[in-house]
Amino acid sequence: MTSLAAVTGRFQPFHVAHLELVQIALASADRVVIGITNPDPQSRRAHPDSSHRHLPEANPFTYYQRYRMIGAAIERAGVQKRVDIVAFPLETPDVWEHYIPLTAVQFVRVYTSWEVAKVDRLRAGGYRVEEVAHEVAQPLRSTDIREALGIDSGDMQWRELVPPGVAEVLAP
């Protein structure tokens, strides 16, 4: 077992597959740091492996809202004593170790070329990376949840896609 692991992402919003990845990391480490990337609008950058990650419509939640979602989810999961939540400026590798120590093992579930590029960047920045296998043909996408949240039809199926604590933050 490693002493420190990390899971990083935009978490727009934090959903059940994100929490599952945190729990996988917790099974291998004493502590997990959840790093929220793109903590402010100025930190967003276009990337050749993802055409939407930097766009305002793909980032409707502020750092604070995402922090609250994650905090509520890990509290409801009963793991808050083993988890820290920090900003993680993914576009500024020279400061990463100030947010998440380089001794942390980064856990990344790879679905698309974006995650492949992210794994390469994290490794180049000095992290050991654990690529987590996925068992589903169609991954859960935050884009789908954001679209469901925007529908004013009273359809609450999106609640099944986010941890209970997140649903409470998004629709108190």
C-alpha positions, 0 to 999 in steps of 0.5 A: 500500500502506498501512503499517498494517491491522487485523483485529478479532474475538472469534476464538472460535476463530480459523478459516481465514476469519479467517486468510484475512482477515489475509492479505488485509490483509497484501497491502495493508499492511506490518503488520497488527494483530490485535485480540482483542475481548472480552478479558475476561468483563466487556467483553462486552455484548449487541448488538441485531444479535447475540443471542449474542455476549455469552453465556458459551457463545459465548465459551469461550476466554480471551484467552490461549487466543485469543492462543495460537491466533492466534500459532500460526496466523500462525507456521505461515503464516509471517507472524508478523514482520508481525503484532502481536496485541493486545486490542481493547476494542470496547465502549470506543471512547474508548480504541481508539487506545491499542490500534490506531492510528487510522491503521490501515485496518480490514478487515472481511468483512460477512456479517450485520447485526452486521458492518454495525454493526461497520463503522459503529462503527469508522468513527464511531470514526475508522478507515477501513474496507475492507469485504472481499467474500465469495464464499460463500453460507454463511460459516464460523461459529465457532459451528459449530466450537464445536459440533463441538469439544463433540461427544465422538464422535471426529469431527475434521472441525473440524480442517479449519476451523481453521489447523493451528496452531490445531488444535494449540493446541485439541487438543495 
